[in-house]
Amino acid sequence: MKRTRRNHGATFKAQVALAAVKGDKTLAELAEQFQVHPTQSTEWKQQLQARAADVFDGTTPTADTPDLKTLHAKIGQLALENDFLVGALTKAGLRSAKP
């Protein structure tokens, strides 16, 4: 019987990661206690350690913060397309040369 994929919440992941960081138990013991694969608890531990400094940074990063470089590139692309279309319509006589 194939096991269905489980989606764990952030609180659960933090609990497992903190237990792994403490080092009181082996990975096998943590895996049994929390019913997760040892590799998964190791991955969450590494993520916690990598982002631990963000807790004290004072900023709250959000997942939906737009990437400014990507947005500026899109603005440039749209401006170029707009200028091209204005020029094409003007040449075709479908738009006056006045802005």
JOVEN-V806464 format. One line per field, one symbol per residue. burial: # if it has 16 or more other ideal C-beta (glycine too) atoms within 10 Angstrom, else .. Layout:
# JOVEN-V806464
burial: ???
This chain:
# JOVEN-V806464
burial: ............#..##.##.........##..#.#...######..#...................................................
